[in-house]
Amino acid sequence: MPHVYGLPQIRKKGDASTSSIDVELFRLLLEHGFDLNEDVYQYAPNDERGGSSHITRMAFERDCCDNALMKVALEPQYNAIVDKCDGENGTALSQAAVHGKLEMMDLLLAAGASASFVWPSQKGQRYSLVLFVTAKLIYSNFEEKNAAIKDGSIVEALAKLLHKGKPDTALVEEALDKSKQVRKSDVSPGGRVAIQFLENYLAGQPYCCDFCGTTKREDGDKAKYLQTCTCESVAYCGSACQRSAWRAHRGACGGVPDGGGTAAEVGGQKKSADEKGNKGRKGRKKGKRG
């Protein structure tokens, strides 16, 4: 059986997008018995780490598989096991995360991939998805060849893992505890961001846009922080996401005054109805005194 990650090689030279031929060929192979859960290679006999399945390898290689192929692979009729362990490297979700494949993460999470997956490491210890991604960020000074670290997409991946995956609190606590045991001088800037994300997650404080999940401002300015809602429990990348999320968030928003009104716009562009009313009353009082 051919390796699934060889399929994109039929692309034309210099063409980075998957053609319809790629997708059709892939689907044809699946319909004729191509097993996505088959191990591409196997560790030593009786090794509890198992092997590396095709579905995991699709997420492992940064440039060999795009979202169109993964979307086909995750169709229910092909019975892909999204949480099949790939030895030291975990699952397809862990590989998509450390390679900054954000859209692929969305596909895997929607297909039921668990952000709380735990697997054994070679040294008899265990890895969780959160710890695996956090460790990559902690030691990112030594990962010069990792493009996801260079472009910052692995930071976005950790935020997505926490925000959409909702991993078990105990696993996040473990990742935070082990991260803080690392000598501060060895922790990379990305690692410090990761630690802040974990702390905020455990404290119920925002670390990414509550609507779209990004950690960046909508204007693309990395120097600016996300703007926190008046209730201080969520943050947004801009006013568009705040407006889109307001209907769902309104009931839980402690920042809404008892007298009603709308929540403050992100960035303080607008103020609540009560605040406007108070300003108006103050103005009228000043006018009477004059």
QUIZI-V685875 format. One record per pair of residues at least 12 apart in sequence whose C-alpha atoms are under 8 Angstrom apart, sorted by the first residue. I is the first residue (numbers start at 1). GAP is how many residues later the second one is. D is the distance in Angstrom with one decimal. If there is no record, write none. Layout:
BEGIN
i:I gap:GAP d:D
i:I gap:GAP d:D
END
This chain:
BEGIN
i:1 gap:33 d:7.2
i:3 gap:37 d:7.1
i:3 gap:51 d:7.1
i:4 gap:22 d:8.0
i:4 gap:50 d:6.1
i:4 gap:54 d:7.3
i:5 gap:49 d:7.6
i:5 gap:52 d:7.0
i:5 gap:53 d:6.0
i:5 gap:56 d:7.9
i:5 gap:59 d:5.9
i:5 gap:60 d:6.5
i:6 gap:58 d:7.5
i:7 gap:15 d:6.8
i:7 gap:19 d:7.3
i:8 gap:14 d:6.5
i:8 gap:56 d:6.2
i:8 gap:57 d:6.7
i:9 gap:55 d:7.9
i:10 gap:12 d:7.2
i:17 gap:49 d:7.8
i:18 gap:48 d:7.1
i:18 gap:50 d:7.2
i:22 gap:47 d:8.0
i:23 gap:45 d:7.2
i:23 gap:46 d:6.1
i:23 gap:49 d:7.7
i:26 gap:43 d:7.4
i:27 gap:45 d:7.1
i:30 gap:48 d:6.9
i:35 gap:19 d:7.9
i:36 gap:17 d:6.6
i:36 gap:18 d:5.0
i:36 gap:19 d:5.4
i:36 gap:37 d:7.6
i:36 gap:42 d:7.7
i:36 gap:43 d:7.9
i:36 gap:44 d:5.9
i:36 gap:45 d:8.0
i:37 gap:16 d:5.2
i:37 gap:17 d:6.1
i:37 gap:18 d:6.5
i:37 gap:43 d:6.1
i:37 gap:44 d:6.3
i:37 gap:47 d:7.6
i:38 gap:14 d:8.0
i:38 gap:15 d:5.3
i:38 gap:16 d:6.4
i:39 gap:12 d:5.5
i:39 gap:13 d:5.0
i:39 gap:14 d:4.1
i:39 gap:15 d:6.5
i:40 gap:12 d:5.5
i:40 gap:13 d:5.4
i:40 gap:14 d:6.1
i:41 gap:12 d:7.7
i:48 gap:72 d:7.7
i:49 gap:36 d:7.1
i:49 gap:37 d:7.0
i:49 gap:38 d:4.3
i:49 gap:39 d:7.1
i:49 gap:70 d:7.7
i:49 gap:71 d:6.5
i:49 gap:72 d:7.4
i:49 gap:73 d:7.8
i:50 gap:35 d:6.9
i:50 gap:36 d:6.7
i:50 gap:37 d:5.8
i:51 gap:34 d:7.4
i:51 gap:35 d:5.6
i:51 gap:36 d:6.0
i:52 gap:33 d:7.3
i:52 gap:34 d:4.5
i:52 gap:35 d:6.8
i:53 gap:31 d:7.4
i:53 gap:33 d:6.8
i:55 gap:18 d:7.5
i:55 gap:25 d:7.0
i:55 gap:26 d:7.7
i:55 gap:27 d:7.1
i:55 gap:37 d:6.6
i:56 gap:26 d:7.7
i:56 gap:28 d:7.6
i:56 gap:30 d:6.7
i:56 gap:35 d:6.0
i:56 gap:36 d:4.2
i:56 gap:37 d:8.0
i:56 gap:39 d:7.3
i:57 gap:35 d:7.2
i:58 gap:12 d:7.3
i:58 gap:34 d:7.5
i:59 gap:33 d:5.4
i:59 gap:34 d:7.4
i:59 gap:36 d:5.5
i:59 gap:37 d:5.0
i:59 gap:42 d:7.9
i:59 gap:45 d:7.7
i:60 gap:32 d:7.0
i:60 gap:35 d:5.0
i:60 gap:36 d:6.5
i:60 gap:39 d:7.4
i:62 gap:37 d:6.1
i:62 gap:39 d:7.8
i:66 gap:38 d:7.9
i:67 gap:36 d:7.0
i:67 gap:37 d:5.8
i:70 gap:34 d:7.2
i:70 gap:37 d:7.8
i:71 gap:36 d:6.8
i:74 gap:33 d:7.9
i:74 gap:34 d:7.7
i:74 gap:37 d:6.7
i:82 gap:26 d:7.0
i:82 gap:29 d:7.5
i:82 gap:30 d:7.3
i:82 gap:31 d:5.6
i:83 gap:30 d:5.8
i:83 gap:31 d:6.9
i:83 gap:34 d:7.4
i:85 gap:34 d:6.9
i:87 gap:32 d:7.7
i:87 gap:33 d:7.6
i:87 gap:34 d:7.3
i:88 gap:31 d:8.0
i:88 gap:32 d:7.4
i:88 gap:33 d:5.6
i:88 gap:34 d:6.7
i:90 gap:28 d:7.9
i:90 gap:29 d:6.4
i:90 gap:37 d:7.9
i:90 gap:39 d:7.4
i:92 gap:16 d:7.7
i:93 gap:12 d:6.1
i:93 gap:15 d:6.4
i:93 gap:16 d:7.7
i:93 gap:20 d:6.7
i:93 gap:21 d:8.0
i:93 gap:22 d:7.8
i:94 gap:35 d:5.9
i:94 gap:38 d:7.4
i:94 gap:39 d:7.2
i:97 gap:36 d:7.0
i:97 gap:57 d:6.3
i:97 gap:60 d:5.2
i:97 gap:61 d:7.1
i:97 gap:64 d:7.8
i:98 gap:35 d:6.0
i:98 gap:38 d:7.3
i:98 gap:50 d:6.9
i:98 gap:56 d:5.7
i:98 gap:59 d:7.3
i:99 gap:47 d:7.5
i:99 gap:48 d:7.3
i:99 gap:49 d:5.2
i:99 gap:54 d:7.8
i:99 gap:55 d:6.6
i:100 gap:48 d:5.0
i:100 gap:53 d:4.7
i:100 gap:54 d:4.7
i:100 gap:56 d:7.5
i:100 gap:57 d:5.9
i:101 gap:52 d:7.7
i:101 gap:56 d:7.6
i:102 gap:51 d:7.6
i:102 gap:54 d:7.6
i:102 gap:55 d:6.1
i:102 gap:58 d:7.8
i:105 gap:52 d:7.9
i:109 gap:55 d:7.8
i:109 gap:56 d:6.9
i:114 gap:51 d:6.9
i:114 gap:53 d:7.8
i:115 gap:14 d:6.2
i:115 gap:15 d:7.4
i:115 gap:46 d:6.4
i:115 gap:47 d:7.9
i:115 gap:50 d:5.0
i:115 gap:51 d:6.7
i:115 gap:52 d:5.0
i:116 gap:12 d:6.7
i:116 gap:13 d:6.4
i:116 gap:14 d:7.7
i:116 gap:49 d:7.9
i:116 gap:50 d:7.9
i:116 gap:51 d:4.7
i:116 gap:52 d:5.8
i:116 gap:55 d:7.2
i:117 gap:12 d:6.0
i:128 gap:43 d:6.8
i:130 gap:28 d:7.5
i:130 gap:31 d:7.5
i:130 gap:37 d:7.6
i:130 gap:41 d:7.1
i:130 gap:42 d:6.4
i:130 gap:45 d:6.5
i:131 gap:40 d:7.7
i:131 gap:41 d:7.5
i:131 gap:43 d:7.6
i:131 gap:44 d:4.7
i:133 gap:21 d:7.8
i:133 gap:25 d:6.7
i:134 gap:24 d:7.4
i:134 gap:41 d:7.2
i:134 gap:45 d:7.7
i:134 gap:57 d:7.0
i:134 gap:60 d:6.1
i:134 gap:61 d:7.9
i:135 gap:44 d:7.3
i:135 gap:56 d:7.7
i:137 gap:12 d:7.5
i:137 gap:17 d:7.7
i:137 gap:18 d:7.7
i:137 gap:51 d:7.0
i:137 gap:53 d:5.3
i:137 gap:54 d:4.6
i:137 gap:57 d:6.8
i:138 gap:41 d:7.1
i:138 gap:48 d:7.8
i:138 gap:49 d:5.1
i:138 gap:50 d:5.5
i:138 gap:51 d:7.9
i:138 gap:52 d:6.5
i:138 gap:53 d:3.7
i:138 gap:54 d:7.2
i:138 gap:56 d:7.5
i:139 gap:47 d:7.1
i:139 gap:48 d:6.2
i:139 gap:49 d:6.0
i:139 gap:52 d:7.0
i:140 gap:48 d:6.0
i:140 gap:50 d:7.0
i:140 gap:51 d:7.3
i:141 gap:46 d:8.0
i:141 gap:47 d:5.7
i:155 gap:35 d:7.1
i:155 gap:38 d:7.8
i:155 gap:39 d:7.2
i:156 gap:58 d:6.4
i:156 gap:59 d:6.3
i:158 gap:36 d:7.5
i:159 gap:38 d:7.2
i:159 gap:48 d:7.2
i:159 gap:49 d:6.5
i:159 gap:54 d:7.0
i:159 gap:55 d:7.5
i:159 gap:56 d:7.2
i:160 gap:53 d:6.1
i:160 gap:54 d:7.7
i:162 gap:39 d:7.3
i:163 gap:45 d:7.7
i:163 gap:47 d:7.9
i:163 gap:50 d:6.7
i:164 gap:49 d:8.0
i:169 gap:33 d:7.0
i:172 gap:26 d:6.5
i:172 gap:30 d:7.5
i:173 gap:25 d:7.8
i:173 gap:29 d:7.6
i:176 gap:19 d:6.3
i:176 gap:22 d:6.3
i:176 gap:23 d:7.4
i:179 gap:16 d:7.1
i:180 gap:15 d:7.9
i:204 gap:29 d:6.8
i:205 gap:27 d:7.4
i:205 gap:28 d:5.5
i:205 gap:29 d:6.8
i:206 gap:22 d:7.6
i:206 gap:26 d:7.8
i:206 gap:27 d:6.1
i:206 gap:28 d:5.0
i:206 gap:29 d:5.6
i:207 gap:28 d:7.4
i:208 gap:18 d:7.3
i:208 gap:27 d:6.5
i:208 gap:28 d:7.1
i:208 gap:29 d:7.8
i:209 gap:17 d:7.2
i:209 gap:25 d:7.4
i:209 gap:26 d:5.3
i:209 gap:27 d:4.2
i:209 gap:28 d:5.4
i:209 gap:32 d:7.8
i:210 gap:24 d:6.0
i:210 gap:25 d:5.9
i:210 gap:26 d:5.9
i:210 gap:35 d:7.8
i:211 gap:25 d:7.0
i:211 gap:30 d:5.8
i:211 gap:31 d:7.4
i:211 gap:33 d:7.5
i:211 gap:34 d:5.9
i:212 gap:29 d:7.0
i:214 gap:23 d:7.1
i:215 gap:22 d:7.3
i:216 gap:21 d:6.2
i:217 gap:19 d:8.0
i:217 gap:20 d:4.5
i:217 gap:21 d:6.4
i:218 gap:19 d:5.3
i:218 gap:20 d:5.5
i:226 gap:12 d:7.6
i:227 gap:39 d:5.5
i:227 gap:40 d:5.6
i:228 gap:38 d:6.8
i:228 gap:39 d:8.0
i:229 gap:26 d:7.5
i:229 gap:34 d:7.7
i:229 gap:35 d:7.0
i:229 gap:36 d:7.6
i:229 gap:37 d:6.4
i:230 gap:23 d:8.0
i:230 gap:24 d:7.7
i:230 gap:25 d:4.7
i:230 gap:26 d:7.7
i:230 gap:33 d:6.9
i:230 gap:34 d:6.4
i:231 gap:22 d:5.6
i:231 gap:23 d:4.9
i:231 gap:24 d:3.9
i:231 gap:25 d:7.5
i:232 gap:23 d:7.7
i:233 gap:20 d:7.9
i:236 gap:30 d:6.7
i:237 gap:29 d:8.0
i:238 gap:28 d:6.0
i:238 gap:29 d:7.4
i:239 gap:26 d:6.1
i:239 gap:27 d:5.3
i:239 gap:28 d:7.6
i:242 gap:23 d:7.0
i:242 gap:24 d:6.5
i:243 gap:22 d:7.9
i:256 gap:16 d:7.9
i:257 gap:17 d:7.1
i:259 gap:15 d:6.9
i:260 gap:13 d:7.4
i:260 gap:14 d:7.3
i:261 gap:12 d:4.6
i:261 gap:13 d:6.3
END
